[in-house]
Amino acid sequence: MKIGILQCDHVLEKFQPEHKNYPEMFINLFSKVDPTLSFEVFDVQLGEYPTHIDHCDAYLITGSRHGVNDGHDWIDTLIDWIRVLHQQRKKLLGICFGHQAVATALGGQVIKSPKGWGIGVSKNRIDESRPWMTPEKDRLNLIVSHQDQVIKLPEGAQVLASSDFCPYYMLQIDNHILTVQGHPEFSKAYSHDLMENRREIIPLQCIMEGLASLNSEVDDIEVVTWMVNFLRHDDADVTSGH
């Protein structure tokens, strides 16, 4: 299976020697789960897209420091592309900004949350289980880094995981789209450096709580296993619950 990574941002250059760039983070993590996967990267900020939608078997939209409501032309183009992917029922994963972009493209709403920043390790409950969600869990811990949140669901979305802070944390749309607010690709070390780098824009109490939360276990491998299972499942299997 070939996954097209639609890259929506770059890791700051000063962090890349230690933490790599976003595509490498995803490739390294997904390859741990399934080394047979292949990848191709498209920098959508530069207008890079496959020449044909079937060039890849599935697509993944990365996170970004930008918000879906920032008004950049490249975001408008990405939104249009998401709608085409949905119409063609191509398998699609959305991570953080990607999660929000999918929601926006398909009729949902995203705003800068009045609850403030979500940083560090987020703790969520599993609201709906699916056959591809193995190993089975009733909680989901992932690193987060966001201000924006989905506040209105896109059409046909099912909430698979949530928290009081982020009610629409993981969504499934029909049998071909899976999105999550968290960052399975982020290491704790990168999350730490990102928080330290943003001390001037994030309240101190939030920073301290975020740094302390990094002592919690994270379910990065489990979530990526779910994602690979989701991409490989037939339509009939994905839509049936248990």
N, C-alpha and C positions, 0 to 999 in steps of 0.2 A: 504494500500500500504506500502510495506517495502522498505526503501531506504538504500543501502549499502554505507557507507561513507568510501571512500578510502583516509585515512589520510596520508598526505605527509610531515608533520612537527608537531612540538609541540610548544605551547606558552612557552616562557621562564619561568622557574620555579618561578622566583621572581614575575611574573605577574599573575600566575595562581590563587592564592587565591582571587584576585579581579575580574579577567577577565575570569577565567576558561580556558579550553583547546579548541582547534578548534572544535572537534566534539560537545562539549557541546554548543558552540556558535551557530552552525548550528541547533542542535536539539531544543534549546530554541526558536530560531527564526521561524523555520518551524512549530513548534508546536503551535505558536501563530496564524499562518495562518490556519493550519489544525491539530487539536489535535488527529485525528484518525491515523495519520502517525506513523509508527514504524521505528526503525533504528537499524543497526548493524555496528560496527566500525571495520575496517581492517587497521592495521598499515602497509602500503605497504613498508615503509622503512625497516621493519623487515621481509618482504616477506610474510606478511599475506594477503591471498586472499580467497574468497569463494571457497568451494570444487567444486561447479558447478555454471555456469554463471546465471542460473535461481534461485539461492538461494535467490536473491532479485529481486524485480520488477523493480527497477531502481538504478542507481549509481550516486554518486556525488564525484568528485575529488576536494580536498581542495587546498588551497594555500600552499606555501612553501617558506622558505628563500633561497632555492636552485633554480638554473636555469635549464631549460631543457637541456642545452648544457654543464652542468657541468661534464658529463661523469661518473656518478655513476651507478653502476650495477642495483640498484633498480629502477632507472629512465628508463633504457632500458627495464626492465621487465614490468613496467607500460605502456610504449609505446606499447609493444606487446599486453598487455591486452586490451588497448583501441582499437586496430585494431580488436581484436576478438569481443569486444562489438559492434563495428560498423558493422562487418560482420553479426552478429546475430541480428542487429537492436534493441539492448537493449536501453531503454531510459537512457540518460546520461547527467549530468550537469557538467560543468567545471568552476571552480572559480579561477581567477588569474593564478597561476601556472597550475591549471587544464585546463584552457582556452588555455594556451600556449602548454601544453602537447598534448591536442587533436589536435591542429593545426599541431604540429610537426609530430604526429603519422600518420596523414592523408594527408601528402604531402605539408603542409605549411612550413613557415620558421619563426624562432624566433631569434632575436638578442638583445644584450644590446643596447638600443636605444641611439643614439647620442643626443636626446632631453633631456636626463638626467632622474632624478627621477620623478615619479608621486606619490605624497603623498597628504594627506588631502582629501578634497571632490572634485571629478572630475565632471565636468558638460558636458553633452553630449546631442546630438540631436537624436531623433528617426527618422531613415531613412526609415524603413519599419514597418508597423503595421500588426499584426496578430490577428485572432479572440480570441486567448487565452490571448492576452495582455490587459486584463481588470483588474483594471480600466485603461482606455485609457489615455495616456500621450503623449505630444510632446517633452518633455525633460526628461532626466534621470540623477539624481544626486546620486552618490555612493562614499563611501570612497575607496581610492586606496592606494596601497603601492607596487611599482614595478619599476624596471629598464628595464627589458626585455619587448619587445613588439613583437606581430605578425606583420611581414612586408610582408608576402606572404600568401594569403588565401589557406586553404586546399581545396581539390577538392569538389565542390558542395556547398561551404559555401555561405550563404547570410548574408550581413551586415545589422543588425537590428538597431544598434546604433553606433555613432561615434563622434569624436571631432577632431579638428585640431591637438591636441597633440597625440591622439590615434585613428587613422582612423578605426581600426578594433576592436571596443570596445565590441560589443555583436554580436555573430554569431549564426546562425542556420544552421545545416547540415542535409539535408534531413528532415525527420519528427521525428527524434528520438534523436538528439543532440542539446543542447543549452549551450552556453558558454558565460562568461562575464569576462572582465578584472577586474572589481571592486569587492569589498568585502561587500556584503550585511550583512554578519555576524559580521563585525567589529562595535563595538560601537565607538562613538566619544572619549570616555575616553580611550579606548584601542589605538585608532589611535594617540591620544595625547601622551600617554606613549611610544608608539613605535617610534614616531618621536624624542621625547626627548632622548630616548636611543640610537639613531643613529646620534646624533649631530657630532660625530667624522668622520662619513663617508658620510654625506649629507651636501651640501653647506648651509651656514647659511641663505642666502636669500631664498633658497628653503624651509628650515625649517620654516622661519617666514611666508611665504606665505601659507604653508600647515597648520600651526596652525591657521592662520586667517580664512582660508576657512572652519574651523569647525563650524563657525557661520551659515553656510548655512544649509538649510533643506536637508535631505537625503531621498531617496525613497526605503529604505530597505524592508519595509513591502510590498510595491507595487511590487517590483521585485520578492520577494519570492512568492507572490501571482501568478505572471505570471509563475514562475517556476512550481508551483504545478499545475496550469491549464495546462501547457505544458505536464507535466507527465501524466495527467489524460485524455488528449484529444485523440480521435481516430485519426488514421493516416490521414483520409480524411479531418478532420477538421483542422489539423495542417498545412497542405500544402496549404490550400486555403487562399488567402489574402482578405483584404477588404479595 
